[in-house]
Amino acid sequence: MGCFWNFSSSKSQSSSNKPALETAIESDQVARIPKEELLLQIPGCTVNLVQEGETVEIAQGYFNLVKLSDENVPLAILVKVGDELQWPLTKDEPVVKLDELDYLFSLPMKDKSLLSYGVTFSQQNGSTLSNLDSFLKEHSCFSGFSSSTTKTTSDVRPLNWEEFAPRIEDYNGVLAKAIANGTGEIIKGIFKLSNAYTKQVQKGGAMIITEAAEEKKGNLGIENNSNKKTTNGTKKKSGLNKGLK
């Protein structure tokens, strides 16, 4: 009996040491959770998912730019809106400022499709967007809107994403070609893009900026867009649901 008891005690002591070592390793891993640093925060933001000619609002709240780092080594920059929506901001990501208040972020997906986020800021915060523009010029493939009028943002009407959504499909076609042609350069180094890729994306950006201006003036064929939605309604709803997932 005595020998059996001593064996159990030794085994118990050995097994208790092993979890302690594993716990120490796990504690070290937990301690190395990436640090979040808030770079820019703008209130009054609304985000619409735009997919295959359809749109749905998916988030409201503060627009936050956050840098993730590990022991002072930068890992990523994230855009966060509200409590649940976030996406990475990368040097090769096409971003277009369509007018004084509206931006279009295009995210390439694994299946080679594009996820489009329409971001609208409130008129009260329009004067603070120059800081965002400067940041996007440095950290994304940015195409900027340049106003030739003396209007202030208080006079500007936000873009109607539901009416504008069908035009984004043409823009996505341009982006898809640019991404396909520039993939090799992007893989080599995400911080240095080829001039050809940048020019193609910015050419598409100029196109979509012009179309956004025409949309706001009411010059687009709304009736044609309505007919297009009716004909392809099932397919578009399917694409929108896929984007939501």
C-alpha positions as CSV (number, residue, x, y, z in Angstrom):
1,M,0.0,0.0,0.0
2,G,2.8,2.3,1.0
3,C,4.6,1.9,-2.4
4,F,1.4,2.5,-4.3
5,W,0.7,5.7,-2.4
6,N,4.2,7.0,-3.1
7,F,3.9,6.3,-6.8
8,S,0.6,8.2,-7.0
9,S,2.1,11.1,-5.1
10,S,5.1,11.3,-7.5
11,K,2.8,11.1,-10.5
12,S,0.5,13.8,-9.2
13,Q,3.5,16.1,-8.5
14,S,4.9,15.6,-12.0
15,S,1.6,16.2,-13.8
16,S,1.0,19.4,-11.7
17,N,4.3,20.8,-13.0
18,K,3.3,20.3,-16.6
19,P,0.2,22.4,-16.6
20,A,2.1,25.2,-14.8
21,L,4.6,25.3,-17.7
22,E,1.8,25.3,-20.2
23,T,0.1,28.1,-18.3
24,A,3.2,30.2,-18.4
25,I,3.5,29.8,-22.1
26,E,-0.2,30.7,-22.6
27,S,0.2,33.7,-20.3
28,D,3.1,34.9,-22.5
29,Q,1.0,34.5,-25.6
30,V,-1.8,36.5,-24.1
31,A,0.6,39.2,-23.1
32,R,1.6,39.7,-26.7
33,I,-1.9,40.7,-28.0
34,P,-1.3,43.4,-30.7
35,K,-1.4,46.9,-29.3
36,E,-4.1,49.2,-30.8
37,E,-3.4,52.9,-31.4
38,L,-6.1,55.3,-32.5
39,L,-4.8,57.4,-35.4
40,L,-7.9,59.3,-36.4
41,Q,-11.5,59.5,-35.3
42,I,-14.4,61.2,-37.1
43,P,-18.0,61.1,-35.8
44,G,-21.1,60.9,-37.8
45,C,-20.2,58.2,-40.3
46,T,-22.6,55.8,-42.2
47,V,-21.4,52.8,-44.2
48,N,-23.4,51.1,-47.0
49,L,-22.5,47.7,-48.5
50,V,-22.8,48.1,-52.3
51,Q,-23.0,44.8,-54.2
52,E,-24.2,44.1,-57.7
53,G,-26.4,47.2,-58.1
54,E,-28.0,46.9,-54.6
55,T,-27.1,48.6,-51.3
56,V,-27.9,48.2,-47.6
57,E,-26.8,50.2,-44.6
58,I,-24.5,48.1,-42.4
59,A,-23.0,50.4,-39.8
60,Q,-23.2,53.9,-38.2
61,G,-21.0,55.6,-35.7
62,Y,-17.5,56.9,-35.3
63,F,-15.0,56.3,-38.2
64,N,-11.8,55.1,-36.6
65,L,-8.4,54.5,-38.1
66,V,-6.5,52.1,-35.8
67,K,-2.9,50.9,-36.1
68,L,-2.0,47.4,-34.8
69,S,1.5,46.8,-33.6
70,D,3.5,44.2,-31.7
71,E,6.5,45.5,-29.7
72,N,6.5,48.7,-31.8
73,V,6.5,46.8,-35.1
74,P,3.5,47.9,-37.2
75,L,1.3,45.0,-38.3
76,A,-1.8,46.5,-39.9
77,I,-4.1,49.5,-40.2
78,L,-7.8,48.9,-39.7
79,V,-10.9,51.0,-40.4
80,K,-13.5,50.5,-37.7
81,V,-17.0,51.9,-37.8
82,G,-19.4,51.2,-34.9
83,D,-19.1,48.2,-32.7
84,E,-18.8,45.4,-35.3
85,L,-17.6,46.5,-38.7
86,Q,-13.9,46.7,-39.5
87,W,-11.7,46.1,-42.5
88,P,-7.9,46.4,-43.3
89,L,-6.5,49.4,-45.1
90,T,-3.6,48.5,-47.4
91,K,-1.4,50.4,-49.8
92,D,-3.0,48.7,-52.9
93,E,-6.6,49.2,-51.8
94,P,-8.5,51.4,-54.2
95,V,-10.2,54.3,-52.3
96,V,-12.1,57.1,-54.1
97,K,-13.4,60.3,-52.7
98,L,-16.5,60.8,-54.8
99,D,-17.5,64.3,-53.5
100,E,-17.1,66.4,-50.4
101,L,-18.8,63.8,-48.0
102,D,-18.7,60.4,-49.8
103,Y,-16.0,57.8,-50.2
104,L,-15.9,54.4,-51.9
105,F,-13.6,51.7,-50.4
106,S,-13.1,48.6,-52.6
107,L,-11.7,45.4,-51.1
108,P,-10.5,42.5,-53.3
109,M,-11.8,39.2,-52.0
110,K,-10.4,35.6,-52.3
111,D,-12.8,34.7,-55.1
112,K,-11.5,37.8,-57.1
113,S,-14.8,39.7,-56.5
114,L,-14.8,43.1,-55.0
115,L,-16.5,44.2,-51.8
116,S,-17.6,47.8,-52.0
117,Y,-18.2,50.0,-48.9
118,G,-19.8,53.4,-49.4
119,V,-18.8,55.6,-46.6
120,T,-20.7,58.9,-45.9
121,F,-19.8,61.6,-43.4
122,S,-22.2,64.1,-41.9
123,Q,-22.1,67.7,-43.1
124,Q,-21.1,68.9,-39.7
125,N,-17.8,67.0,-40.0
126,G,-17.0,67.8,-43.6
127,S,-14.3,70.4,-42.7
128,T,-12.3,67.7,-40.9
129,L,-12.0,65.3,-43.8
130,S,-8.8,66.9,-45.1
131,N,-6.9,64.9,-42.4
132,L,-8.5,61.7,-43.7
133,D,-7.6,62.6,-47.3
134,S,-4.0,63.1,-46.4
135,F,-3.9,59.7,-44.6
136,L,-5.5,57.9,-47.5
137,K,-3.1,59.4,-50.0
138,E,-0.2,57.8,-48.0
139,H,-1.8,54.5,-47.0
140,S,-4.0,53.5,-49.9
141,C,-4.4,53.8,-53.7
142,F,-6.3,57.0,-53.4
143,S,-8.2,59.0,-56.1
144,G,-9.3,62.3,-54.8
145,F,-12.3,64.6,-55.5
146,S,-11.3,68.2,-56.2
147,S,-14.0,70.8,-55.9
148,S,-14.0,73.7,-58.4
149,T,-16.8,75.5,-56.6
150,T,-16.9,77.7,-53.5
151,K,-19.7,75.6,-51.8
152,T,-19.2,74.7,-48.2
153,T,-20.0,71.2,-46.9
154,S,-23.2,72.6,-45.2
155,D,-24.6,73.1,-48.7
156,V,-23.6,69.7,-50.0
157,R,-26.2,66.9,-50.4
158,P,-24.8,63.4,-49.6
159,L,-24.8,60.8,-52.3
160,N,-27.8,58.5,-52.7
161,W,-26.1,55.1,-52.6
162,E,-29.2,53.3,-53.7
163,E,-29.4,55.3,-57.0
164,F,-25.7,55.3,-57.5
165,A,-25.1,51.6,-56.8
166,P,-25.6,50.3,-60.5
167,R,-22.7,52.6,-61.6
168,I,-20.2,50.9,-59.3
169,E,-20.4,47.7,-61.3
170,D,-18.7,49.4,-64.2
171,Y,-16.0,50.8,-61.9
172,N,-15.4,47.3,-60.4
173,G,-14.8,46.0,-63.9
174,V,-12.0,48.5,-64.3
175,L,-10.5,47.6,-60.9
176,A,-10.7,43.9,-61.7
177,K,-8.5,44.4,-64.7
178,A,-6.0,46.6,-62.9
179,I,-5.8,44.1,-60.0
180,A,-5.3,41.2,-62.4
181,N,-2.5,43.0,-64.2
182,G,-0.8,44.3,-61.0
183,T,-1.0,41.2,-58.9
184,G,2.7,40.3,-59.3
185,E,3.9,43.7,-58.2
186,I,1.5,43.8,-55.2
187,I,2.7,40.4,-54.0
188,K,6.4,41.5,-54.3
189,G,5.8,44.5,-52.0
190,I,2.6,45.9,-50.7
191,F,4.3,49.2,-49.9
192,K,5.5,49.9,-53.4
193,L,3.0,49.6,-56.2
194,S,3.7,49.7,-59.9
195,N,3.0,53.0,-61.8
196,A,0.8,51.0,-64.2
197,Y,-1.4,49.7,-61.4
198,T,-1.8,53.1,-59.8
199,K,-2.6,54.8,-63.1
200,Q,-5.3,52.2,-64.0
201,V,-6.9,52.5,-60.6
202,Q,-6.8,56.3,-60.6
203,K,-8.3,56.3,-64.1
204,G,-11.2,54.2,-62.8
205,G,-11.4,56.6,-59.8
206,A,-11.7,59.6,-62.1
207,M,-14.5,57.9,-64.1
208,I,-16.5,57.0,-61.0
209,I,-16.1,60.6,-59.6
210,T,-17.5,62.0,-62.8
211,E,-20.4,59.6,-62.7
212,A,-21.1,60.5,-59.0
213,A,-21.3,64.2,-60.0
214,E,-23.7,63.4,-62.8
215,E,-25.8,61.2,-60.5
216,K,-26.2,64.1,-58.0
217,K,-27.3,66.4,-60.9
218,G,-29.9,63.9,-61.9
219,N,-28.5,63.3,-65.4
220,L,-28.4,59.5,-65.2
221,G,-31.1,57.3,-66.7
222,I,-32.9,56.3,-63.5
223,E,-35.6,54.5,-65.5
224,N,-33.0,52.3,-67.2
225,N,-31.4,51.5,-63.8
226,S,-34.9,50.6,-62.5
227,N,-35.5,48.3,-65.4
228,K,-32.1,46.7,-64.9
229,K,-32.9,46.0,-61.3
230,T,-36.2,44.4,-62.2
231,T,-34.6,42.1,-64.8
232,N,-31.7,41.0,-62.6
233,G,-33.3,41.4,-59.2
234,T,-32.8,37.8,-58.0
235,K,-29.2,37.7,-59.0
236,K,-28.4,41.0,-57.3
237,K,-30.1,40.1,-54.1
238,S,-28.0,37.0,-54.1
239,G,-24.8,39.0,-54.6
240,L,-25.8,41.4,-51.8
241,N,-26.5,38.5,-49.4
242,K,-23.1,37.0,-50.2
243,G,-21.4,40.4,-49.5
244,L,-23.2,40.6,-46.1
245,K,-21.9,37.2,-45.2
